Amino acid sequence: MSKRSFEDSRDGHLPDVDHNDSLPIHDLLSPSDEQESAATGTTKKPRNFIATVACETCRLKKTRCDESRPKCGLCKSLGLECVYNERKSSKRDQSLTMIMSTLHRLETKLENIPVSILNDLESLRGRTLQTSQNIQDLGRSPAILENDQRVAAMSASFTLPPEEDEFDWDGNEPAADQAGQTSISFSQHGVIVWPGAQRMLPQRLLASHEALGKNYVVELESTRRPLPIFTTPYPINAGDQWLQNVPFAMVRGLSDAFFSVFNPFTPIMDKNFFFSFTIGAALETGFGYTMESCIVLNIMALGCLALLAHQEGNYPLPGTQSHRFEAPEWMNVILEEQPGLRFFNEARRRIGFLLCDNDIQSCQFYLLSSIYHSQILRPMDAWAMIHRAATCCLSMLTNHNVNFNEWEGDMKSRVYWNCLMNETILVQELHLPPSGLSRLEDQVPIPKFIDFSTTAYASNRYPLSNVVDDSFFQYHFLAQVAHRIILTRIRHSLYFYSDSGTIPLPAVNAELRHQLDQWRTNLPPAIQFGDLAPSFAYSTPGEQMIHHPSPSTPASPHPSSISSPRPIDPSRPISPAVAVTDAMLRGRYMIAQFHIGRPYLYKALLIPNKLTEDDIEQIKSGLCNAMDWPITQGIFRKMKSCIPIKFAFCSQFFGQILLFYCIAHSPSARVRDTLPSGWERWNDEMLGFLEDCAPHSPAVAQDLDLLQSLWPSHE
């Protein structure tokens, strides 16, 4: 087995590789002026060449150096000696060195784990987004290693515009640029205004949508009634001081439920620190007006939803010896219109005196608040909390020296990535102004999940019995960070259209699919997944999700500190958290495949006569990957309380139902033939999901009302 040396990692050197005469990725994404002129028939002034390292003669004469070696063009023509000074290390080089050092430390820490984490685990991005090399599999062959280095080298030139510059404060529809390219909305709510879709959709639906206004989703969610401000004591006759008298078994039980369901796939909190310090500080003050009290109350609120998820899925609660759910004595605490609201309101009551705090605990409180709002389908409230958490992140990470190799710095990295990933979902779907947090991507490394128990403090005050090793969920989180980077690439490089029919560029599509497949291939064996359809696609309401092992997962136990969880009952996941993380990872792969094919659906609805055979295949792939998303299948038909980002899924399904309808009503037989088998069944399932969520969100209810006007029988 071999591993990249530390010195090679620090230098960031890549070996010379054969590109097989293929265009580098920056040429695919940013065609040359000659290519654009040939494709669009327009002339465009070529960009001025900017020298990276000019020779001394050109510097003195202040002329543009062509950087030819051993002599530049000017020195050669004048017969002068051409001298190049040693290039100074740029900010990009320094950042790359930092990234490679981080990867080396991770490799050292995981020296006995012969697995590959991911391609694109870490990004370098300011004006550009660059991907670091893979954390190499210690047992991989030199051929695979060379191939990954080729991909990393090509990816390093992948240029993306910053998200902050894209926001249009007037909300105008995108107009064609000088090259005749029009940007396509990434939002699924934007499908209804696609020119091609408006030709297919019924006039009754378009008229209803027009009457609602340009951004009715934000308007409806912003003007909905706020959450009730009163608190229902527990028990009902406990009086105003009820919190001081809650049994410790309830506090502990709800906290355990939270850490067994929500924290594994949104790792905001450090479990050891919470049980060593936070929970004790809150209890010692009788849930006084402290940040520790606010955090514990939010965790208890989410713990109520986690308790309900255990009941729905018939999973045993943490710390019990049973193989099924057994209700605790205080089970009635979740009996509210919104489970956990009594604790959440008590946290809201206290946070008013602590609004100006911008430390880690404040950030954690706002992220927990955002998760609670998200779980009860209040997206605008969730976005407001994310923005407040982003303010905390910006305060902590700017104008301060942060040591990301220590536990505190690593916790800042954890809350940063949780905040950024959740913000991106809402910003892209609802066209909301971003916080500016993405500007720090090149400064904040991915979290290393430094264990609090390795610090000077003891962490066994309230030990938890772990069903699955934390590393299993940490790898899931890192994989989803890398997936977000790829999804952002898809958005910035494919979502364009031109009347010429030459965009999207097939070469760009092929490279993005290659990178997505590399992401999937390089997942550690413990979280690898095989074929998606058998596990989820055709389960009936009475069935539970079948967790099939991947063909690439070894049959015998892997010599690693983590392993794939093995349920006692192989017909379902071992715990709610495993069910969510596994379904989300599989689902994210399908979501990316769907979004790669979505620009071709735009093209199919607008200019079906210009579709190529490759376009048809892209459409088929996109539609197939728009079906049977794991997070709504199998056990999630019953265990709905822990489904994450439900509003985002509702928005996705709104757009997908419109797309399936438009494809089915296309005048082109070639387009209609791209519909996958079973799409009508999936259409009904998506409508059912929206019907379940509609009572909890006015925007989802309005989306459902619009969709029902697609069929005359609903009039």
KAPEDA-V5248 format. One record per pair of residues at least 6 apart in sequence whose C-alpha atoms are under 7 Angstrom apart, sorted by the first residue. I is the first residue (numbers start at 1). GAP is how many residues later the second one is. If there is no record, write none. Layout:
((I GAP) (I GAP))
This chain:
((1 137) (1 138) (2 136) (2 137) (3 133) (3 135) (6 98) (9 91) (9 92) (9 95) (10 87) (10 90) (10 91) (11 86) (12 84) (12 85) (12 88) (14 135) (17 133) (24 130) (25 129) (25 130) (25 132) (25 133) (26 131) (26 132) (26 133) (28 479) (28 480) (29 464) (29 479) (33 11) (33 13) (37 6) (40 139) (42 137) (51 13) (51 14) (51 15) (51 16) (53 14) (53 34) (54 11) (54 13) (54 30) (55 10) (55 27) (55 28) (55 29) (56 27) (56 28) (57 25) (58 6) (58 7) (65 7) (66 6) (66 7) (71 11) (72 10) (75 6) (75 7) (103 32) (107 28) (112 448) (113 447) (113 448) (114 23) (114 24) (114 25) (115 22) (115 23) (115 409) (115 410) (116 19) (116 20) (116 21) (116 406) (116 407) (116 408) (117 18) (117 405) (117 406) (117 407) (118 16) (118 17) (118 361) (118 401) (118 404) (118 405) (119 14) (119 15) (119 399) (119 400) (119 403) (120 11) (120 12) (120 13) (120 14) (120 362) (121 13) (121 357) (121 361) (122 9) (122 10) (122 323) (122 324) (122 360) (123 6) (123 7) (123 8) (123 9) (123 318) (123 319) (124 6) (124 7) (124 317) (124 318) (125 316) (125 317) (126 313) (126 316) (127 33) (127 34) (127 35) (128 31) (128 32) (128 33) (129 29) (129 30) (129 31) (130 25) (130 26) (130 27) (130 28) (131 21) (131 24) (131 25) (132 20) (133 16) (133 19) (160 332) (164 270) (164 272) (167 266) (174 8) (174 9) (175 7) (176 6) (180 318) (181 315) (181 316) (181 317) (182 314) (182 315) (182 316) (183 312) (183 313) (183 314) (184 311) (184 312) (184 313) (186 242) (186 305) (187 241) (187 242) (187 243) (188 241) (188 463) (188 464) (188 466) (188 467) (189 462) (189 465) (189 466) (191 6) (191 464) (192 6) (195 411) (196 406) (196 409) (196 410) (197 408) (197 465) (200 462) (200 465) (200 466) (201 461) (202 508) (204 505) (205 501) (205 504) (205 505) (217 482) (218 212) (220 478) (220 479) (221 159) (221 477) (221 478) (222 158) (229 116) (231 111) (231 114) (232 110) (233 6) (233 9) (234 8) (234 99) (243 44) (244 42) (244 43) (250 80) (251 49) (254 46) (254 49) (254 50) (255 44) (255 45) (255 48) (256 62) (257 46) (257 49) (257 50) (257 60) (257 61) (258 41) (258 44) (258 45) (258 48) (260 317) (261 45) (261 315) (261 316) (262 315) (263 6) (264 209) (264 313) (265 208) (265 212) (265 316) (266 152) (268 96) (268 146) (268 147) (268 150) (272 180) (272 181) (272 187) (273 179) (273 186) (275 186) (275 187) (276 183) (276 184) (276 185) (276 186) (278 14) (279 17) (281 11) (282 6) (282 10) (282 11) (287 6) (289 61) (291 70) (291 71) (294 53) (294 56) (294 57) (294 71) (295 70) (297 46) (297 47) (297 50) (298 45) (298 46) (298 49) (298 70) (298 71) (300 40) (300 43) (301 39) (301 40) (301 42) (301 43) (302 38) (302 70) (304 30) (304 35) (304 36) (305 34) (305 35) (305 336) (306 336) (308 333) (309 330) (309 331) (309 332) (309 333) (310 6) (310 7) (310 15) (311 14) (312 326) (312 327) (313 322) (313 325) (313 326) (314 10) (314 11) (315 8) (315 9) (315 10) (315 260) (316 6) (316 7) (316 8) (316 9) (316 10) (317 8) (319 146) (334 6) (358 34) (358 37) (359 33) (359 37) (360 52) (363 26) (363 29) (363 30) (364 51) (366 19) (366 20) (366 22) (366 23) (367 18) (367 19) (367 22) (367 52) (369 16) (370 12) (370 13) (370 15) (370 16) (371 11) (373 6) (373 8) (373 9) (374 8) (374 271) (375 269) (375 270) (375 271) (377 269) (377 270) (377 319) (377 320) (378 319) (379 268) (383 40) (383 43) (386 33) (386 37) (387 48) (389 30) (390 29) (390 45) (390 47) (393 23) (394 43) (402 7) (403 6) (404 6) (407 43) (407 45) (410 37) (410 38) (410 39) (410 40) (413 31) (413 32) (413 33) (413 34) (414 33) (420 17) (420 18) (427 6) (427 7) (453 6) (468 97) (469 93) (471 91) (472 90) (476 105) (486 30) (487 105) (490 22) (490 106) (494 10) (494 105) (495 104) (496 7) (496 8) (497 6) (497 7) (501 109) (525 28) (526 36) (526 37) (526 38) (527 37) (528 22) (528 25) (529 20) (529 21) (530 20) (530 21) (535 10) (535 11) (535 12) (535 13) (536 9) (536 92) (536 94) (536 97) (536 98) (537 91) (539 94) (539 95) (541 96) (543 91) (544 27) (544 28) (544 90) (544 91) (545 26) (545 27) (545 89) (545 90) (546 25) (546 26) (547 23) (547 24) (547 25) (547 26) (565 9) (566 8) (567 6) (567 7) (573 6) (583 47) (583 48) (584 47) (586 44) (587 42) (587 43) (587 44) (590 35) (591 34) (593 29) (593 32) (594 28) (594 29) (594 31) (594 32) (595 27) (596 26) (597 21) (597 22) (597 24) (597 25) (598 24) (600 15) (600 18) (600 19) (601 18) (604 7) (604 67) (608 60) (619 55) (620 54) (620 55) (623 52) (623 53) (624 52) (627 55) (628 54) (631 12) (650 40) (650 50) (653 33) (654 49) (657 26) (663 8) (663 9) (664 8) (666 6) (690 10) (690 14) (693 7) (694 6) (694 7) (695 6) (708 6) (709 6))
